[in-house]
């Protein structure tokens, strides 16, 4: 019997497997390091948004507006912010009424209130200067959202947006 020395053979398939593994590792590294630059859901900026309830809410709902409450929108219940401060609760709410001759007069609506506060939100600013909450929800002064918390649902209107970081 003749003893032959067995030499490891290296062929093109081995080279392709090694190349594939290296490219996979490089792709994973690139994906996680550049995710914030290319991801549309990036939320690297923090905003303080002044809001007011756009629909006059019942006086009993006042307790649902407290620091720490979170606002959600859409069917997916995307979080758009957390209340950090209540600035004003107008009781009774102002109501603009049109009388028969077309004159608009300011009256009050008993049993209804308007809540004004500030919420902190995460989002990003596009190159055009638009603010996108949660990465993809356009926000601007005077825009209204149908928002909800755990106990309340209604419209809120954005009064002002300030980038804090």
C-alpha atoms as one frame of an Amber mdcrd trajectory, in Angstrom:
protein
   0.000   0.000   0.000   1.277   3.358  -0.969   0.765   6.261   1.424  -0.377
   9.324  -0.402  -0.381  12.700   1.189  -3.815  14.241   0.922  -3.646  17.879
  -0.009  -6.634  20.162   0.551  -8.046  21.318  -2.743  -9.269  24.870  -3.188
 -11.618  25.512  -6.057 -13.859  28.297  -7.405 -16.906  27.211  -5.371 -14.980
  27.688  -2.117 -13.947  31.149  -3.280 -17.553  32.081  -4.090 -18.769  30.902
  -0.655 -16.095  32.943   1.136 -16.887  35.987  -1.007 -20.616  35.605  -0.291
 -19.987  35.434   3.480 -17.779  38.553   3.361 -20.360  40.490   1.323 -23.140
  39.439   3.720 -21.190  40.665   6.743 -20.382  43.936   4.955 -24.059  44.392
   4.008 -25.236  43.869   7.580 -22.616  46.311   8.872 -23.589  48.918   6.248
 -27.312  48.500   6.965 -27.048  49.094  10.708 -24.587  51.979  10.478 -26.442
  53.934   7.796 -30.043  53.113   8.805 -30.840  56.588  10.138 -29.633  58.280
   6.959 -31.681  56.157   4.582 -34.616  55.101   6.743 -37.849  57.054   6.228
 -38.994  56.185   9.745 -36.005  57.816  11.403 -36.940  59.789  14.486 -33.749
  61.545  15.466 -35.240  64.957  16.344 -37.333  65.949  19.346 -40.086  68.549
  19.033 -42.266  70.395  21.499 -45.679  70.865  19.933 -48.243  73.261  21.309
 -51.753  71.923  20.725 -55.347  72.841  21.441 -58.387  70.589  21.394 -60.140
  71.448  18.151 -63.480  69.999  19.150 -64.918  71.371  22.356 -64.724  68.477
  24.769 -66.937  67.628  27.699 -65.980  69.140  31.006 -65.710  65.661  32.562
 -62.937  64.743  30.086 -60.579  67.276  31.631 -58.890  64.624  33.780 -57.723
  62.741  30.671 -55.350  65.583  29.790 -52.473  65.222  32.217 -48.700  65.166
  31.834 -47.612  61.695  30.796 -50.685  60.921  28.651 -49.773  59.856  25.123
 -51.549  60.827  21.915 -52.054  58.231  19.184 -53.484  58.618  15.670 -54.658
  56.448  12.785 -55.953  52.923  12.842 -52.420  51.683  13.567 -52.364  53.822
  16.744 -49.062  55.499  15.930 -47.776  57.515  18.860 -47.383  61.177  17.951
 -46.450  62.586  21.340 -46.691  62.697  25.096 -48.241  65.571  27.031 -45.614
  67.346  29.112 -47.596  70.400  30.238 -51.138  71.766  30.263 -51.036  75.509
  29.597 -54.695  76.468  29.834 -58.136  74.986  30.266 -60.815  77.370  29.045
 -64.069  76.679  30.837 -66.604  77.241  29.312 -65.338  76.890  25.767 -65.599
  79.793  23.339 -68.151  79.345  20.576 -68.506  81.465  17.449 -72.129  81.622
  16.418 -73.759  83.118  13.331 -76.980  84.971  13.909 -79.759  85.343  11.326
 -78.377  88.453   9.607 -74.933  86.814   9.069 -73.134  88.508  11.933 -70.710
  86.254  13.803 -70.753  86.656  17.570 -68.620  85.102  20.272 -70.552  83.140
  22.880 -69.751  80.476  25.430 -70.647  76.828  25.384 -71.543  75.641  28.910
 -70.367  72.159  29.897 -67.633  72.204  27.241 -63.935  73.076  27.601 -60.924
  73.828  25.418 -57.566  72.417  26.522 -54.258  73.959  25.448 -51.001  72.158
  26.178 -47.580  71.043  25.020 -46.579  67.555  23.932 -43.121  66.186  23.234
 -42.798  64.275  19.962 -40.111  62.437  18.060 -39.684  62.827  14.342 -37.478
  64.270  11.666 -37.176  67.303   9.447 -37.122  66.706   5.708 -34.669  68.550
   3.429 -37.627  70.798   2.463 -38.129  71.792   6.119 -41.285  69.753   6.744
 -41.740  68.080  10.123 -42.617  64.382  10.063 -43.764  62.877  13.361 -42.965
  59.205  13.933 -40.981  59.443  10.713 -43.886  59.769   8.276 -46.801  61.861
   9.655 -46.742  65.414   8.314 -47.195  68.045  11.038 -47.568  71.803  10.665
 -49.272  74.663  12.510 -53.071  74.602  12.097 -53.100  70.915  11.091 -55.722
  68.803  12.853 -55.467  65.165  13.878 -58.090  62.750  15.099 -56.147  61.640
  18.150 -56.862  59.338  21.021 -55.461  58.388  24.394 -56.508  55.442  26.458
 -59.704  57.179  27.616 -60.438  60.038  25.188 -60.818  60.508  21.439 -61.193
  63.784  19.564 -59.535  66.360  17.356 -56.411  68.261  18.324 -54.978  71.187
  16.350 -51.290  72.042  16.240 -50.613  75.655  17.217 -46.815  75.740  17.135
 -43.853  73.379  16.614 -40.415  73.974  18.106 -37.411  71.696  17.549 -35.702
  71.232  20.911 -32.473  69.378  20.047
